[in-house]
Amino acid sequence: MLRFARLTLILTAVLVGRIGLTQVVIDAGHGGNDAGATGFWQEDMVFEKDLTFAASVALAEALELRGIYAYQARQGDQTLPLSERVARATRHCPGGLFISLHVDTFTDSQTTSGGMRFFSLNDRGIKQTLPEDVNPKRLTRYREHAERVSAQMMNYLHDAQWRYFAKIERRNFQVLHNTACPAILVELGMMNNKHDMAWLNDPDRLAQRMDGLAQAVQYYLQSEKEL
């Protein structure tokens, strides 16, 4: 019965996405020839590209269980240029959200903090990449909505300590340029933080974290008006 109910929700979500209603594009950072940051877990080398893809799959499943169609920009361990990631976001996310997943690394005292960080495009990024036919007020509005989603994601983090360390910042990341919807880059944690590596390499704990992000997306989509 549970398997049938899950299948029904996923099929419904897929149909919703195909007829052009709200959907979420998930971009698993790096991939293929681009391994991203590296770290170690239980004496084995771990690549950022593998952690982000596992998180992308878990987040997509959590969203689809809530009837929200999720399109994964990277379908496996493939090399995907930033320009193509943005192009796929533009094609698939009108009326929805674009979420790019990454795992950071530090060599200074910040390695002890860990926790998620949420990024939206800063003013410089908006000015640098503004298409001639797009009103800058619309891109600014996209950013406002992206930061509302980020705030909800912080609220839905299950661990109070995680909420304490979580931050919302603005940066000029290329993958956030010119998307046709609110765009967020999420740094899931630190490759050289043992606590972050523990949950990122634990499928059950990873699913729990991604479920919290999915709850936040669902709340946003239900409560916010269309752009």
C-alpha positions in Angstrom: 0.0 0.0 0.0 2.8 2.5 0.9 4.6 1.6 -2.3 1.5 2.2 -4.3 0.8 5.6 -2.6 4.4 6.7 -3.3 4.1 5.7 -6.9 0.9 7.6 -7.3 2.4 10.8 -5.8 5.4 10.5 -8.1 3.3 9.9 -11.2 1.1 12.9 -10.3 4.2 15.1 -9.8 5.7 14.1 -13.1 2.4 14.9 -14.9 2.3 18.3 -13.2 5.8 19.0 -14.4 5.1 18.0 -17.9 2.2 20.3 -18.3 4.3 23.3 -17.2 3.2 23.8 -13.6 5.5 24.5 -10.7 8.7 22.4 -10.6 12.1 22.5 -9.0 15.4 22.1 -10.8 18.1 20.5 -8.7 21.7 21.0 -9.8 24.2 18.6 -8.3 27.5 20.5 -8.3 30.5 19.4 -10.3 30.5 15.9 -11.9 32.4 13.9 -14.5 35.9 15.3 -15.0 35.2 17.9 -12.4 35.4 16.2 -9.0 35.0 19.3 -6.9 36.5 19.4 -3.4 37.9 16.3 -1.9 37.9 14.9 1.6 38.2 11.7 3.6 35.6 9.5 5.4 36.6 6.4 7.2 40.0 6.5 5.5 38.5 6.6 2.0 38.8 9.6 -0.3 35.4 11.2 -1.0 34.6 13.6 -3.9 32.2 16.5 -3.7 30.6 15.5 -7.0 29.4 12.2 -5.4 28.1 13.8 -2.3 26.1 16.4 -4.2 24.6 13.8 -6.5 23.5 11.7 -3.6 21.9 14.8 -2.0 20.2 15.7 -5.3 18.6 12.3 -5.6 17.5 12.4 -1.9 16.0 15.9 -2.3 14.2 15.0 -5.6 12.6 12.0 -3.9 11.5 14.1 -0.9 10.0 16.7 -3.2 8.2 14.2 -5.4 6.7 12.5 -2.3 5.1 15.9 -1.7 3.7 16.2 -5.2 6.4 18.6 -6.4 8.0 17.7 -9.7 11.8 17.7 -9.4 14.1 17.8 -12.4 17.7 16.8 -11.8 20.0 18.9 -14.1 22.8 16.3 -13.7 21.5 12.7 -14.3 24.7 10.9 -13.3 28.5 11.3 -13.1 28.6 13.6 -16.1 30.6 16.7 -17.0 28.1 19.6 -17.2 29.4 23.1 -18.0 28.0 25.9 -15.9 26.3 27.4 -19.0 24.4 24.2 -19.6 23.3 24.1 -16.0 21.9 27.6 -16.3 20.3 26.7 -19.6 18.5 23.7 -18.1 17.4 25.8 -15.2 15.9 28.3 -17.6 14.1 25.6 -19.6 12.7 23.7 -16.6 12.1 26.0 -13.7 9.7 28.9 -14.8 7.3 29.4 -12.0 9.4 27.2 -9.7 12.9 27.1 -8.1 16.5 26.4 -9.0 18.6 24.8 -6.3 22.3 24.2 -6.8 23.9 21.8 -4.3 27.6 22.0 -3.2 29.9 21.0 -0.4 32.6 23.5 0.7 36.0 23.1 2.2 38.2 25.3 4.4 41.7 25.3 5.7 41.3 27.7 8.6 39.3 27.9 11.8 36.0 27.8 10.0 36.3 24.0 9.6 35.1 23.6 13.2 31.7 25.3 12.5 30.2 23.3 9.6 26.6 23.8 8.9 24.7 24.8 5.7 25.0 28.1 3.9 22.6 29.5 1.4 23.6 31.9 -1.3 21.6 34.2 -3.7 23.0 36.4 -6.5 24.5 39.7 -5.3 24.0 43.1 -6.9 27.1 42.9 -9.0 26.0 39.5 -10.4 22.6 40.9 -11.4 24.2 43.9 -13.2 26.8 41.8 -15.0 24.5 39.2 -16.4 21.3 41.2 -16.9 19.7 40.3 -20.4 18.5 43.3 -22.4 14.9 42.0 -22.4 14.7 41.4 -18.6 13.6 44.0 -16.1 16.2 44.3 -13.3 13.3 44.6 -10.8 12.2 41.0 -11.8 15.7 39.7 -11.0 15.7 41.5 -7.7 12.4 40.0 -7.0 13.7 36.6 -7.8 16.5 37.1 -5.3 14.0 38.2 -2.6 12.0 35.0 -3.1 15.2 32.9 -3.1 16.1 34.4 0.2 12.7 33.6 1.6 13.1 30.0 0.6 16.5 30.0 2.2 15.1 31.4 5.5 12.4 28.6 5.4 15.1 26.0 4.8 16.9 27.2 7.9 13.7 27.0 9.9 13.2 23.4 8.8 16.6 22.1 9.7 15.9 19.4 12.3 19.0 20.2 14.5 19.0 23.4 16.5 22.8 23.6 16.3 22.5 23.5 12.5 20.1 26.4 12.6 22.6 28.3 14.7 25.4 27.9 12.2 23.3 28.3 9.0 23.8 31.5 7.1 22.2 33.4 4.2 24.7 35.3 2.0 24.9 36.9 -1.4 27.6 36.0 -4.0 28.4 36.4 -7.6 28.2 32.7 -8.5 27.9 32.1 -12.3 25.4 29.2 -11.8 22.9 31.7 -10.4 23.1 33.9 -13.4 20.1 34.4 -15.7 17.9 31.6 -14.4 14.2 32.1 -15.1 13.2 31.6 -11.5 14.5 32.2 -8.0 17.9 30.6 -7.7 19.7 29.3 -4.6 23.1 27.8 -4.1 23.3 25.6 -1.0 26.6 24.7 0.6 25.6 21.5 2.4 28.6 21.4 4.7 32.4 21.2 4.9 34.4 18.4 3.3 37.0 18.7 6.2 34.4 18.8 9.0 34.0 15.4 10.6 30.4 16.1 11.7 29.3 17.2 8.2 31.1 14.2 6.6 29.3 11.9 9.0 25.8 12.8 7.9 26.7 13.4 4.2 27.9 9.8 4.0 24.9 8.4 5.9 21.9 7.7 3.6 19.4 7.9 6.4 20.7 11.2 7.9 21.1 12.6 4.4 17.5 11.8 3.6 16.4 13.4 6.8 18.2 16.7 6.0 16.9 16.8 2.4 13.4 16.1 3.7 13.7 19.3 5.8 14.7 21.3 2.7 11.8 19.7 0.8 9.4 20.8 3.6 10.7 24.3 3.3 10.2 24.3 -0.5 6.7 23.0 -0.1 5.8 25.7 2.4 7.2 28.4 0.1 5.4 27.2 -2.9 2.1 27.0 -1.0 2.4 30.4 0.6 4.0 32.6 -2.0 2.2 34.2 -4.9 3.5 33.7 -8.4 6.2 36.1 -9.6 
